[in-house]
Amino acid sequence: MRCACAVYYSTSFGSQGARLKHLELPWEDRGFAALFVLLLGGAVVLCLAGLVLLAGLAIRRPAGHPGGPAYLTAATTSSPESPQEGLPATPASPIEPTATTEGTMVPTETALPSPEPTAMTPAAPTLALTGVWNRPAVGKIVYACYLTPPFDEICLMNADGTGQTRLTDNDAEDYYPSLAPDGSAIVFSSRAEGRYEIYEMNLDGSEQRRLTREIGSGLYAPTISPDGSSIVFTNHKDGFQSIWVMGRDGSDPHPLTDAIADDVDPIWSPDGRSIAFASTRTGSRQIYLMDADGGNLRKITQLPDMGGRTSWSPDGRLLAFYAGPKAERNIFVLDIGQGLIRQLTFGGDGGGPCFSPDGQWIAFAAYYDGDLEVYIMRPDGSELTQLTFNTFSDWQPRWGP
């Protein structure tokens, strides 16, 4: 008698799934069918085991392996001291002014903005700054103040923000104020008589006197030498700007640079032997140094989106500057000898930094509260403090004794 066992096998696949066909096998062929089923099942088990093993190896890749779970390179990480290009800075929250019982504004220490990457990436290792900065802010700060639109005027205040006083009341623009090294006088640029000329006045704003007479179409950024004998400034003449120098009384004005470019914002070194300035002579604006007589010219930066105004630390080691895309500028310091840079602000669109005479502080202008105000901070960026609280712009601060 012949018995049969049923085996199903697939004959075709369609859109409705597999269609199965019933097959009758003779009894003596049943062993072969069973053996075939066992072999097929073993192959399936081996395949599943191999897949599990491969998955385990992938999960166990060590951190740092290109396929592992924690693969990060230096190009994908960021920190406040090595910001990445293309990422905008976030301005600080508006700062509410503090009123005294008399209703006047007093300086307020400001919470530092949260460090955010900026579009400015220094092309050098980060500068480590150490020092003992524990002295209060002393001396005077002169600055441009937009009191009577549409003109800026010159104002003066104590370094702690008190005693804010308007010095000029011209029906014209007054810009770029700077204090004499001995604190006795102020030089500035004004259009009081038509074109921009260089003027000097006493610390109280009295005896305003014109020092230059039509030697260019516009004269800007005057700074008195450390020994008080000379004034360096920017002269816009024949379509370009160049660095000029003259006697303290305006005598013997003559150029120190004559490139077919814009050379702007000169500043004396503390010993009076060198002058730093910004120039576009190689394309993008960069910072240059030259001897006081215009010789020994050398470029000391190669960075994107450089600003103009700079300031030397009293020991001559550091140069404060600002840089960054429009509306995203920040304050930096450069170690001139080492070529190392440190970013001090992260947001606020700051500019025009200036060291205090004792090197304990840096003054600058920024938009932290929505319009330009004057702030001070330590040379490492700490103790950010707002000095002016006005509805108009206060900017271009220069510090003196």
Protein Blocks (a to p, Z undefined) as FASTA:
>chain_A
ZZdddddddfbdcfkopadddddddfklmmmmmmmmmmmmmmmmmmmmmmmmmmmmmmmp
cehiakbmklccfklgccfklccehiacdddddddddddfkopacddddddddddddfbd
cfbdcdddddddfbccedjddddddfbccbdcdddddfkopaiacfbdcdbddehiacdf
klpaccdddfknopacdddddfkopaiacfbehkbfbdehiacdfkopaccddddeehia
cdddddfkopaiacfbfcdcddehiaddfkopaccdddfknopacdddddfkopaiacfb
dcehiafbdcddfklmaccddeddehiaccddddfknopacdfbgcjjighiacdfklpa
ccdddfknopacdddddfkopaiacfbdcfbdcehiacdZZ
